[in-house]
């Protein structure tokens, strides 16, 4: 409790006690606690106390930069509370976010982590061997020891966020990435993106910088519900048409080597794979015979036999599997030569042939009991690909058995057994679910039965889309409150877009774009938040996205959340494969891979409403399938008149439980022009 800086809320002492117990017993602990309930500060207080007493270090993993900022802010509060100078924390991000050169060079800005690593190493080498070349930020780091020490002292005292740290380094003309490495050995707490722990190559570097063994590390996984899908994607691989086209462009520029001792030109090999991918798509996705024309675009992916690609390559090129293996190694070697040449020319060390070789090496050696292979028709048929998709996230979770203990937490982790089983954690792992500590009457959840986003229903009754849009616009236009509308996907969101806009929307509208960068997204969210203190605005976003997970909207920043449909996973071969795998392994295919992920996305979006005991908000689920999720949202009730029911809740005195239709005061009814219009429309309907 010495490290807990606030007045205790319900359940917080129990959370800290359970974490401490797990640390003492050296076992994992998995818990769910509602958004805004103080998970972060409870976990930090317990882990910091134990780490100091037992000479351990804490590695705190987050999925997004916004979550990392929250951890930094809580650590600052704890140190202000305790005045304990030992509480040093470092927020570490990848070179893409920290490299100052990457933000001034358009080519470097879009480099992969591997390319940036090679680019950085070469720049440092030039700095040591030449006087006027190399990275100026690294050079100053080597020459200006006083400036470095000043920055290190400032960082240990202020505990800046990664963004604040990068700005300070830019002002001092020092490399943020290298300065961070100097800070890590003294840091009790290191906050990192998932990749620093779950990519084995990067994890080895991190533990070298920490100068500790895995056994001396307490590992915290924040927003843990994201981890299984993250690991599946991390350990999957795909080969796209675009990538093969880039390989051919690279060959045209740097030469066409003959692979496997002159047996196969690289250009012929790449074109052969291009043909194979196209034929696999036509055969397995669209079931086309030779010469037939595709007429349907409903299916986008299909299973392919495990060795189909290799078999086709051997047959079409008239080679053996030994020759194919030699081709793979030659592609890697030739790609490395291209990387070196580009590097010496001052360009990004990028080679698509190198990537192709590595991917084929992975493709031909994976264990198929944990993978499926797919052909996918992407980008409206312009970029078909083959994909090796990882079904089992436990292939990347071995670190949990190596660290001292691991704490897994989220506001939406039910069913906890699915998370535990998916990651291969011991069946004896303690599980806990803590209810929201905030007054239940501060949040109301309604659902409507007259609409749905279910594909079959939309096809049978096209007017459903119009009713959906009527609900969305009437809610947004009637109430002068900040309102977020969460769609199941960007495709669903754009369904309602006409002539470049959203017709009938009278409220000022902010729309998240799928390709929006982090800076633009934060500016969008900041503008929307500020609207809550005036006449309110509407924000269009998606469930499971960056806004619906991890961003806070306290008080008037968000008072109404509209959930458009149920965010079930899109039907696909990949999804069927995942469901079948979990059905065979756990006997819970639908529950673990369809129902649970949809529930988590729903709960995350609704969780944006209430962040403290004084917040009030109303959520509306526009889908008749909502009752399927009563176990997760027991307070949810049906509404046959959404505008009246929302108004009842909004006009009820704060802290007072209200009946479904209390007497309404005319002076507190919404009086915007849109509200009057909707009132007349309802009267005409009646």
N, C-alpha and C positions, 0 to 999 in steps of 0.2 A: 504493500500500500504506500510505501514511501515514494514510489515512482509513479503513482497514479495522481494526475494533477487536477482532477475534477471532483465534483460531488457525485457519489455513486448513484447510478441508476439501477433499477431492478436487473438482476442476473449478472451484473458485471463482476461482482466479487466471485461468483461461482465460475465464470469463464476463466478468470485469472487463477483460481485454485485448481481447476481441471488442467490448465496448461502447465502449471508448476508440477502437478502430479505426474503428467506424462513426461516432462523433462527429467524428473527424478527417476522415473522408471525406464527411461530411454526407449520410449515407444511413441508411435505417431498418435496424433489426436485430430479428429475431424469434427468440425462443428459448423452449424448454420445459425446465424443470428441476423435479424432483419436489418435492412439498410438504415443507417443513422443510429444504430444501437451502440456504437463505440467499439466495434471489433478491433480496429487498428490500435487504438490506444491501450486496450486491455491486453492485447497480444504483446505489444511493445513493453508495457510495464512488467509483465510476468517474465518475458524472455530477457530483458535487460538485467533485471534483478538476479536471475539465475546465472546469466553469462558472467556477470562481474564476480559472483561468489564462487564460480567453478571454472574460471579462466576459459570460457568458451567465446566464440564469435558468432554473430548472427548474420545470415544471408537472407534477405527479405526479397522475394521475387514478386513482380507485378506484371500484368499484361500490358498496361498503357502508361503513358507519361503522366496522365492526370492522377492515376492511383499512386504513382511514385511521389508526386508532389504532396499528396495527403500524408504519406508516411513521414516525409521531411517536416511538414508542419507540426505533426504530433510530437516528433522527437524534439523540435525546438521548444514546444510547450513543456515537455517533461524536463528538459534541462533548465529552462527558466524557473520551473517549480522547485527543482532539487538543487540548483547551483552546482551540479556535479560536472566538473570539467572532463571527466572520463567518458562522458556520453558524446562521442564523436561519431558522426554518420556521414557517409558518402553516397550520393546518388550517381550511379554509373550507367551510362548509355553507350550505344555502339558508336563506331566512328562516323556513321552516316549522320548522326545528330551532333556529335562533338567536334568533328573535323572542321576547322575554319577554312581550309582550302576547298573542301567539298561544297561550301556555300558560296564560293566565288567562281568556281569552274563548272559550267553546265554539264560537261561530260562526266566529271568526277561525282557530281551531285547525285547521279542516278546509278552509281556503281553498286555491285553486290558487296556483301561483307568480305568475301574472299578477295575480290578485286581491290577493295579499299585497303585491305591488309597488305597486299603485295605493293600497292602504290605507296603506302606509308613507309614500308620497309625500304623501298628504293629511294624515296625522298630523304630519309634519315641517312642512308648511305652516301648520297650526294652531299649532304650537309657536312659529313665528316671528311670527304675527300676533295671537295672543291670550296672555293671562297665565295662564289656568287650564285651557286645553284642549290637546289634542295628546298626544304621547307623553312621559311623565315621564322615561323613560330617555334619549331623545334630548335633552330639555331640559337634563338634568344634564350631558350630554356637551358642550353648548354653553357651559354656565356654569361648570363645575368643571374648569378646565384642569389644575390640580394633580393631581386624582384621575385624570384621563385619562393624564397623563404617568407617574404612578405605576404604573398598570395596564399601559401600554405597556412600561415598563422590566421589570416582573415577567414579562410574556409573553415578551419577547425572551430573558430569562435562563432561564426554566423550560421553554419550548416545550411548553405544555399541549396536551392533546387538546381537541377541540372541546367535549366535555362539561365538562371541567375549566375551559375558558375561559369557557363560558357561565355556570357557577356563580360564577366570580370576578367576572364582569360584573354578575351579579344582586346579589352582595354589595355591589358598589360602586354599584349603581343606575345602570349605564351600558349603553347599547345594544350588544350583542355584534356585531351586523352592521356598525354604523358604526365601532366600534373596530377590527374586522378590516380594514376598508378603509384605516384609517390605518396598519396594520402592513404591508400588502402591498408598498408601495414599497420597504421595507427588507429584505424577505424574499428570501433566495437560493432557497428552496424553498417552493412553495405547493402544498398537497395539496387537491384538489378532487374532488367527485363528477363522474361522466361528463358530466352536463348542462352544467356550466360550460364545457366545451370543445366539445361536439358540438351544442349549441343555439347557432346563430350569433348570435342577439340577445344571449344571456348572455355568449358568448365575447367579443364586442366590448367589453362592460363590463369583463370581467376584464382584458383587455389594456390598457384605459384605466387601470385601477387599477395595473397593473404598470408602466405608462409605458414599455413597450418594444414594439418591432416583433416580428412573428411570427418573423422571421429570427433573433432573439436568444434564442429559447426552445427549450429541450430538452424534448420532450414524452415522458412515460413513461406507458404504458398497463399498469396492473396487472390481473391476472386477465383477460387479454385475450380469453380464449375467450368471455367474456360480451358482447364489444363488437358482433359482427355482429347478434345478436338484439336487443340494446339499440337499435342504430341503426334496424333494421327497425321496431321499435315506435315509436320517436321520430318517424319520418317517415311513420307510418301515421295514419289518422284513422277515427273511427266515429261514427255517429249512432244513438242508442238510442231505444227507445220511452219510457224513463224521462225522457230529456232533452226529448223533444217534449211529454210530459205536463207537465213543469216549465215549458216555454214557454207552454202554455195557462194554467197557474196564474198565471204572470207577467202574461199579457194580462188575465186577469180582475182582477188587482190594480191594474195601472197603465194599463189602457186598451187598446183594440183598434184600432190604427192601420190605415188603408188604405194598402197598399204600391203602388209603381209608379204614382204620380199617381192614386190612388184606384181602381185596377183590381181589387185583391185584398185583402180583409181579412186581417190576419195570422193570425187564428184559423182561417179557412178554409184558408189555406195550410198551417198546421201539421197540421190534421186530414187534409188531402189526403196529406201525406207519411206520416202514421200509417197510413192506408189502403193506401198503396203498399207500405210495408214489410211489412205483414201479407200482402198479396196476393203479393208477391215470395217471402216465406217459404213460403206454401202451394204456390205454383207450382213453385219451383226446389228447395226442400229436400224437400218431401213429394209433389211431382208430383200435387197434388190438382186435380181439375176442380171447377167451381163446384157447391157444394152437397154435395160429398163430405166425409166425416169422417175426420180423421187417426187412424190406428191404430198407427203405429210411431214410436218416439222415437229410433231408432238413429242416424239422420243428424241433424246439427245445423247444417250449413252447406252452401252451394252457390255456384258461380260465377253471377254475373249479367252480362249484356252491358254493355259499358262505358258506353253512353249510355241504358240502360233507365230509370233514375230520371228523368233529364231529359226523355226522351220521354214518360213517363207524366205528368209534371207539365204539360208543354205541352198534352197531349191533354186531361187532366181539367179543367184550369183555362182552357182555350181561350186560351192566351197564346203569344207568340213567345219565342224565345231572348233577344231584346233585353229583353223585359219581365222574364224570369226573372233576367237580370243586374241589372236595376234593383231587383227585389225583394230580391236578395242584399245590395246596397249599402244599401237602406233598413233592412233588419234590423240591420245593423251600426250604422248611425247611430242608430236608435231604441234599440238596446241600450246604446249609449254614454250616451244621455240617462238611461236607468234607472240605470246605474252612477253617474252624477253625482248623481242624486237620492238614491240610497241612501247615498252617501258623505256628503253634506251632512246626512243624518239620523242619522249616526253608525253606519251599518250597513256591512257588507262590500259593496264595489262589485261585486256579482255580477249578471250578466244572462244568462239562457239564450238569449234572442233574439240577443244579441250573439254567443254561441258558435255558434248555428245559422247565422248569416250567414257567419262565418269558415269554418265547415266546408263550407258549400255553395260558397263561393269556392274553397276548396282542391279540393273534389270535381270541379268543372267545369273545372279548369285543369291538373291533373296530367298528366304524360307517361305514357301507358299502357304503354309498352314496359318500364317498370320497376315497374309496379303490377298488381295484380288487384283486381277489385271483387267483394265477397261479400255475401250475405245470411246472417245467423247467427241461429239460434234459441237464445237464451241464457236462463238462469234458469228452466229447465223450461217454456219457452214464455211466460214472463211479461214478458220484456224482449228481444224480437227487435230486431235492428239491421242496418244496412247498414255496410259497412266497405271502405275503400280501403287495401289492405295493400301495404306496400313490400316488394318481393322483393329489391332490390339495396341492401345497406348502404353501398355505395360512394357513394351520393348524399349521404351525410353525412360523408365522409372526406376532403374537400378540404384540411382543415387539415394533413394529413400532408405535403402538397407545399409548404406555406407555412413550416413551422417549420424550425429549423436541422437537427434530426434527431429521430427518434422511436424509442423502445425499447419493444417489445411483448413481454410475458412472461406465462407462466402455468405452473402445474404440469401442466396438461392441455390442450395446444394441438394435438396431432397430429390430422389431418395438417396440417403447417405450410403446405403449399402451398394448402390450402383457405382458411385464414385470410388468407394473402397475396392470393389471387385475389379473395376476397369483398370485401376492402376496397380493391381496385384499386391495391395497392402495386406498385412496379416488379418485373418478373420477375427482376431481378438482385439483389433484396433478400437479404442473407445470412440463412440459416436455420441453427439449431443445436438439437440435442436432447441434453441432458445426463442421464445415468442417475442414479438415486438414489445418494448418497454413503454410505448406511447399509448395514450388513451384511445381505446377502440372507437369512440364516438367521433374522433377527429378525422376519420377516413370512411368514406362510403364508396361501395362498389356496386354498380348496376350493370345489367346486361340486357340486351334486346334480342328477342326471338325472331324478329321479322327479317333479319338479314344474315348473311354468311359470306365467307370468301371461299367456301368449298367449291372446287372446280366443277364438279358434276351439277351442283345446284345452280351455279351461274350459267352453265350451258343450257339447263332446262328452263330457267327463268331469267332472261337478260335484264328484266326490270329491277332485279336485286341490286345491281350496281347503282342505279339511280337512287334507290332508297338508301343505300350506304352513303352516297355523296350528300343526300339531303340531310341525313343525321349529322354528318361531319360539318357541313356549312352552317346548319342551324345552331349547333352547339358553339362553334367558334364565333359566329356573328352575334349571338344573343347575349353572351356573358362577357363583360369587360374585364376578363381575367386572362392571365397568361395560360395558354392551352397548348399542350403538346399532343400531336396526333402521330401515333406509332403504327406503321404499316408492317405487314409480315415480310415485305421485300421491296426493293427499289422498283422492280417491275410492277408490282401492285400499285405503288404510289403513282407511277407515271400513267397508269391506266386512266386516271381521272384528269390528266392534263390535256387541255384542248388549246390548239393554236398558241402554244408557248406559255400558257398560263392556266390557272385553276379557276374556272368560271363560278361566279356566285360567292366568292370569298371576299367579304367586306372588311374583315380584319386584316391588319398588316401581317404579311406572311413571310416567314423565314423557312427556306427549304434546304435540307442537307443534300448535297450532291454526292453520288457514289465515289467520284474521283477527287473529292475535295481534300486538299492537303491539311495537315494538322493546324497550321497557322490560320488558314482561312476558316476552318471549322471552329476554332476557339473564338475568332472574331464574330462569327455568326451567333454562337451561343452567348457571348457577352452582350451583344446587341439585344438578343431576345430576353435575357435576364433583366436588362435595364428597362424593358418595356413594361414589366410588371408593376412598376411604381407609377405608371400613368394610366393609359386606357387598355393596356394588355395587348398581346399579339398572339399569333398562332405559329407553331413550329412543326414542320413535317419532318419526320425521321423514321427510322426502321427499328424494329425489335431485334435485339442481339447486336446492335451497332455500337459505335463509340459514344453516342449520346445516351442511349438507354442503359448503358452499363458504366458505372463509375463516376458519372458527373452529378454534382449536387445542385439542387434548385430549391433552396430554403425559402420559407415565407411566401411572399407574393411572386417570387420568381417562377413558380409553377403551382397552379391551383386546380387545374383540370387536366386529366390524361385520358385521351380517347384511344382505345385499342381496336384497330381495324382488323378483325379476323383473328384466327388462331394460328400462331406461327409454327405449324407442323413442318417438318422437313419436306422438301420437295421430293415427290416420288421419282426415283431414279434407280438405275442398276446399282450404283454405289450404295444408296440407302438400303436397298433390298439385301445386298451383300452384308452390310453391317448388321441389319436386323437378324438375318439368318445366323450369323456368327454368334451373336449374343444369345440367340435362342438355343443353339447347340451347347454353348459354354455354360450359360447360367439358367436357361429355361425362362428367360424374361426378355425376349427380343423386342416386342412392342413397348413394354414398360420402360426398358432401359434406353432405347434408341429413337423412339417417337414421342411417347407421352411425356417423359421426364424432360427432354430438351425443350419441348414447347412450353411446359409449365415454368421452367426457369426463365425463359425469355419473357413470358407474361409477367412474372413476379418482379423481374428486374425493371421492366418498364413502369409498372405500377409503383415500384419502390422509389421512383424519383420524386413522388409527391410528399412524403413525410420524412423529414430529416431531423426533427427535434420535437420535444413535447408540445410546442406551441403551434406547429404547422397543422393546417387543415387542408384537405383536398378530396376531390371526388374523381373516381375512375369509371369509365364507361367501356364495356366490352361489346363491340358490335359483331356478335356472332351467336347463333343459336346453340352452338356446341359448347359454350362457356360452362354449363353445369357439370361437364365432365371433370372440371378442375375444382369442384367444391372442396375436396380434401385439402387443397392448398389455399383456397380463398373461402373459408367457411362463412364469412359475413356477406358474401355476394348475394344480391337479390335481383329478381326480375323487375324490369320497369316497362310499363306500357305507355308511359308518357315521359320521355327522358327530360324534356325541358322543364316540366313542372317539378319532377323529382330532384333535378339538379338545383333548381331554384329553392326548393324547400330546404335542402341541405345548406346552401350558401347563405340563406337568410336566417337560419336557426342561430340563436345566441351561442357564442363560443363556449364550448365546454358543456352544453346542455344537450342531453339525448333528446332526439326529436321523433315524433311519429312520422309515418310515411307521408301524410298529407296534413300538416298542421295549418292553422289559419294563417293566411299570407297577408302581410302588411303591404298595402299598395305603394307606399312611399319607398319601400326597399326592393320592389320588383325592378328587374332590369329595364331601363328606359331608353336604351339606344334605339336609333331608327330601325336597325335590323331586328331588335327585339319586338318592336311594335308590328313590323311586317310579319314576323313569325307568329305573333299572337293572332293577327287577322287570318293568317293562313290556317291556323289550327281551328279557328272558329268556323271558317268556311268548310273545313273538312268534317267537323262535327255536324 
